[in-house]
Each structure stands twice: as C-alpha cells, then as structure tokens.
C-alpha cells in the first residue's frame, strides 16, 4: 500500500536514507503543485473576515473586503447571498427549482451549504 505523503513526511527522518528523503521531498513538491493548480482552477477566493467587536462600527470598510472561507467550510445563507450577490429570495427560488447545491441540516432550524459546492456551482453558471 502506498503511504500518504503527509505520513511519510511526519516519519522520523533518522529512520530513512538520504535517497528516501529526497524522493519524499519531490513527492511533496508535486502534491503542493497539484493542490495549487486545483485551487487556481476554482478561481480566486472571495475573502472577507467576519465583523468583530473592534471593527463592527466600521461597516463601510467591512463591505468592501471580500469573504474568506476555507475549502470544506459550511456557510450560512447570508454569506451565500453576499458571496454570489443575490437576494435571499433568489437563493430560496434557486433551492426550490433544484438549481442549487443541497444544504446540510445541522439542527432542526439550522442549515448550511458546503463552500466548495457553492463555488463549483458558481463556476458552472459562469460557463453557461
């Protein structure tokens, strides 16, 4: 079974030959390049921090910075509306027409969407 590159890199280097270490380093370089290419294919991330007590008063500055989400994040409806520049009514209409990624139910009154699926959907829409 082929070992995961992260597992290989975390193994004690004192147990490895110099050649093995060089091979693992090269594999790590290829994996990083592959991940960067995948990230760039999705498009530039829309990044914006959430307001904190320190910057909550400065709403004009807040509205000019893009949203930030890590891949795999679960995001709220309001974040999606802001990310896609749509209203909540439009989001609801897209959900009803089945033209939008499925949400994940976290509780009886709590739903979220996977950020990766929203970005993929947005990318598909831009190609149409």
N, C-alpha and C positions, 0 to 999 in steps of 0.2 A: 504494500500500500504506500502510495506517495505521501510524504509528510507535507503538511501545510507549511508555507514559508514562514509564517509567524512562529510556529512551534520550533522550526529549525533555528530561527534567529534567537529564540529565547533559551536554547540549549546551551549549557556551559561550553564556551569555546575551548577550554582546556582539554576537552574530550575529543576534539576534532583535529584533522590535519589541516595544514595551510591551504591545500588544494580544495578541500571541502568548504572551508570558509569563503574562499574566492567564488566557488560555484554558488553558494547560498547568497552571497552579496549580489552576484549577477542576476540571480532569480528574483531577488528583492527589487532590483532596478527595473526589471521587465514588468513586475507586478505594479510598481508605482506608475510607470508609464501607461500601462493598460488602464489603471484606475483614473488617471488624469484625463486620458482620452475619453473614457466613458462620461466623466463629469463634464467635460467640454462639449460633448455631444448633446447633453441635456440643455445646455445653454447657460448663460451667466445666471448665477443665483440672484434672486431678488432678496435683498438683505435689509432688514430693519429691526433694530432692537425694540423690545417692549418698553413702554414708559416706566420709569422708576420714580420714586418719590423725589429724587433730585431733578429729573428732567420733565416731570409731569406738567409743570407750569409752562414749559416752552413747547406748546403744541404746534406752532408754525414750523419750528425746526424739525420736530418729530415727523411731520407729514411729508417732509422732503427726503427722508432717508428710506431706502428700500428695506423690505422684510428679510430676516435671516432665519433659515430653518436648516437643520442638518438633514441629510438623506435619512429616510426612515422615520422622520418625525410624524407625529399625529397633530394635525392642525384644526383650528376651530373654523366655523362658518364665516365669522367676521374676518378672519385672516385670509380666507379664500377669496372673499369678496374684494378685499383690498389688493390681494396679490393679482387677481385677474381683472380688476377694475370693473366689477359688475355689482349690481344691487343684490340684496338678499332675495328679493322677488325673482330675479333672474336665476339665481342659484336654485331656488325652490322649483322653478319651472324646469330647469335642466334635470334636476333629480326626478321629477315626475315623468318627464319624457324619456327617461332612461338614457340620456345623452351625457351622463356624467359618471365618474367613478363611484363605486359603492362606498358608503360610510362604514365606520366601525362603531358599534354601540359599546360604550364604556359603562353605562349605567342606564337606569330607566329613563332619565331625561338628559343624557349626555351622549353626543355623537361627535366623532372626529373623522377626518379624512387623512389618508396617507399622502404626505407631501410628494413623494416620488410619483404616485399615480396622478396627482393633480398636474405636476409639471409635464409628465408624459402626455396627458390629455391635452394640455395647452399646446404642446409641440405638435401633436397630431392635428389640432384645429388650425394651427398656423400653416400647415402644409396643404390644407384644402383650398 
